[in-house]
Amino acid sequence: MRRIGVADDMAGTQVFEKSTAGRIVPAALGNCLMAGIVERGATDELNICGRQQDFDRYCGERWDGNVIPDQAKDFFDNNRGAGTLYQLRIT
């Protein structure tokens, strides 16, 4: 077991890391929630997007200075069809 943090006689947080029994197995991405400023959409409900086309339809296109559409594109490019993006529009 590995200890991370302050010494025993000092105030603060300590984290104890245990070894795992096996390897970590890669898995598909799960669900993701993004909250931010987008071009369009309701502000009082989640936009549920299963694919990039859903995000574009509900939230609008990309524009300079906004990273949410880029993050959504990265999510869909890398999830290989697994998972759902929930987007909350903030104004």
N, C-alpha and C positions, 0 to 999 in steps of 0.2 A: 504494500500500500504506500502510495506517495502522498506526502503532505505539502500543500501549497498555502502560503500565507505567512503570517507573523509567527515569531517564536512563541513557545508555550507561556513565557512569563510576561508577554506584552498584550495590550488590548488590541482587538481587531478580529478579523475573520480568518478562519482556517478552513480549507477544503481538503478532504481526503479522497484520493482517487484510487479506486480498486481496479485490479486487472480483470479483464473479461475472460470468460471461458473459451470463447471462439472468436473468429474473425467477424468484422463488420461486413455485412452483405449489402452491396449497392441495391437501391430500390428506386422506383419511379417517384417523381415529385408528388407531393400531396396537394392539398388545397392551399390557397394563398389569399390573403386579404391586403388590398392596397387602398389607402385613403389619400386623396390628394386632389389637386385642381386639374380638371379635364374640361374639354370644350363644351360638352353638353351632357344632359342626363339629370335625373331627379336627385335632389339633395336629401330626401327623407327615406330613401330605401336603397338596398344593395343592388347593384347591377351584377347579375350572375352570368359569367362568361365562360363557356366551355371551349371556345376557340377564338383565334385572333379576329375573325370576322365579326363575332359577337361584340367584342370589345370595341372595334371600330364603329359598329352600328350604334351602340349605346353611349359611347363616351366621346367619339369624334377622332379626328386625326391628330398627328403629332405637330407641334409647333416649337420654335426655338425657346429655350428656357424652361421647358416642362419635361421632366424625366419619367413621369408615370407611363405615357405611351411606350417609351423605350423599355421600361421595366416589364411591362405587359408583353411586349414582343419577345424579350429574352425568356420570360416564363414559358410562353407557348413554343418558342423555338427549342427549348431544352426539356420539356416535359414528356415528349413522345406520346402525346394523346392522353396522358394520365393527369388527373387533378382538375380542379376548377378554380378560376380566378374570381374572387368577389371584390368588386370595386365600389367604394363609397366616394361620391363626389363632394368635395368641400369647396365652398365659394369664399 
